[in-house]
Amino acid sequence: MKDLDQSIPALMQELGARAKAAAAELAFAAPEMKRAALEAAADTVLARRAEIIAANAEDMVFGRDKGLSAAMLDRLMLNEARIDGIVAGLRAVAAQDDPVGQVMTEWDMESGLHIQRVRTPLGVIGVIYESRPNVTADAGALCLKSGNAVILRGGSESFHSSGILVECLKGGLKAAGLPEDAVQRIPTRDRAAVKELLTLTDYVDVIVPRGGKGLVGLVQREARVPVFAHLEGICHIYLDAAADPEKALKIVLNAKTRRTGICGAAECLLIHRDIAETIGQGVVRALMDAGVEVRASEDLQHIEGTVPASDEDWGKEFLDMIIAAKVVDDLDAAMAHIREFGSDHTEAIVTEDDAAAERFFARLDSAILMRNASTQFADGGEFGMGAEIGIATGKMHARGPVGAEQLTSFKYLVTGDGTIRP
């Protein structure tokens, strides 16, 4: 064990050094080369589809043996349709405008200087994530597009399928004449490697954790490099007094049941007191008919089939066919609940009242706020980004879906003509 402990730091130092060297070259790669790399990677994923599905079957066995929930197994599973989604995501990122070198703004000074603020890569990004092998492709593609090298550390349960996806990305880089070390994966399930990654200050510029509260908390506590926090998806839906009943029913059912294991799944339903016995009761019954366990506040417990909510159910990410439901006096009470128990991820209001929607948008500060739409749309692909590396819930630099543009910083280009300062 001692030898292994000593080899992990050496392994991570080597990965970091190779990533930094690759990032220096990738930072000025021509847009057409990066596009070609991503298209070639997509072609390779298609060509190796059967191999990826077979590897994923091994991962599914590992996940079941590990005791993963049904929702987490759903996140882990790859089938033909999901591989098609990975390929589409790679092609969508390839087709996007290259963010590197974009002029964000420019101006002239009386001194004679012309100043431009332009987008530039961050450098080396470490991505730590759980279960979902598609994140391997999404993160690799977005980092490549934005001129960053990436070190990937997927969940132990997705080890085999993620490994092949990394090979596909490396194949694309090689085909385009770009450094293969721009995409690397930590080749061990040993958790000691994660702790080493978090302290590679000489090589890694930012860490992106994507997973549950335990993972994100570990990263935030122990990282010595900046972190884009992708915290829990404790997403709320508030049914306002002016909610349309048909919209309310469709939105809540979709937000909770479409895929329960993603961060955009609704975890708490808040119902205005004026509609609790009408629209609210109908929505609660529809959820239960769909197989959802409704953990209800006292005002809703008379509805047969509900389960009394405990204090721990408010602010809990279930990632399962469970939702907490509560009656609130008004919009302000709903927003107070969200501020207390939310994770600054995504909140939705269902209302036909423009003033209520405007107040909801203005007075809440979650990364994503929605009106009359399912929280399941909290996704970079659905925002037109092609893919995302996560939903950032912090307030620095990037917020919400983190796509290629959000993986850049900026620098100033200042041009004079023999200009001197008096």
Steps between C-alpha positions, in 0.01 A plus 500: 500500500788731580642465148158578352466811716835619372413425136175700499669840554754416230222395262306821559809718460564335165138546385513863608825574321378338179168686520673835550724443199200400288300803618777734387473359147121466492452862610587631154373208289303606194121471536479263203746260665292483818186452294665219305611331824147500637347373176757221488424414863128481418571268208709278726228479764259383230749246369563362851136506608475126568826504695380792714169327579684181596733696730201677650340163576806424715457835673132427566593173672754686712241766583238245607756320715591834653134552595420799280138615503278456195538870421879482516501187285291690247764772496769239442326307223588548132284367218474570128295815551736644761803431285320681219462785748873497576580512128250782446653690791851468357382621160305788654805622692711460186258720306500783754694819450844476656504718812880539517612838371148644484501874566266556795523878482739765373548873536737790432658726761591865468860395557492332159478146629263251341393237756333166437377243751520156338415148612787271594513142632520433873782247452461158664164393640446210737153347477379266776163336449284205597325227304413665171746386229356753255662773713832360377412596144330828592784622721769391258326667206434830677853525637645426157273756333600768750870427459546336841669173589294280731573234760192283551414302810170320450321286754645156568177347371545650150865399471477278191260700282667830587835349406387423147344846460834655597671284239253635243581859596874431484453342159329817381785716630756281327309507172491880509868535586437627853671376818334185633593603854239776475250237624619268776326273745626400843562129436414374846196469725717587802347799678847620600533624141210741552667660801822538301311664211352756738847616605674516159536878517800498266299343221122525549321834463146408603308200635143420394326250732180349367314274737330472837543712808767270642723530195457875460553557872823300490627701206411834657668406828820359358564674167789741486405615152184697403175301482189535281255346744222287354306455822182302559204551272238581763257636242166653602177551307258758635136482389375855525139602564481590131638168375339342195382154613595318181847657490550430869420131457724450196792697640508340844466145367776555246728679747476216751461183295674542163837408649517503878877457522609826334575825679212678324236269647250680723539408867249734668152618401368822656128574463323832558238459773221633276535206259604228745161325486458535125803505270734401781302195603465391139875524441580309820261219403646488148851467643392208718320337206831521313675312781651797684512496879372840616637610837242758597474792740216485754265694270520222237504191717122454471561390140493122514833341411727783605776450758559754778807709424779519755724801560775322305286483185527875439824571317562136411614375161311172465612404146214252513123474455448711812399865535438726797181710476397799708222759511624859526302815568618696197783567258719666762464198729599272211810709432592500869480119501718479189761734650516290815503153347614540140844437351500797255457260208159529326156623608179527299177695539176394330283806458304708251566812710778707342559701815544184709747358248696825492520506879615136505771575241617820668510385862648152475864446413529136398713434194192414290147636542213378282140593431247246376771250408633173643815512708625207289603765245787597734750354259772648281376315193151642549653847535658469156852433634523156338609352831601613846768419751256560786262754654704746704309612809763739634509871426851547363592488130263240354139440613242258370591265212875511442569471128806579292465876538482473879827304497690807386643797682616814325805714441549856383670581171626858498627663181678833472711681245807614687259599776655610831343604829560862601 
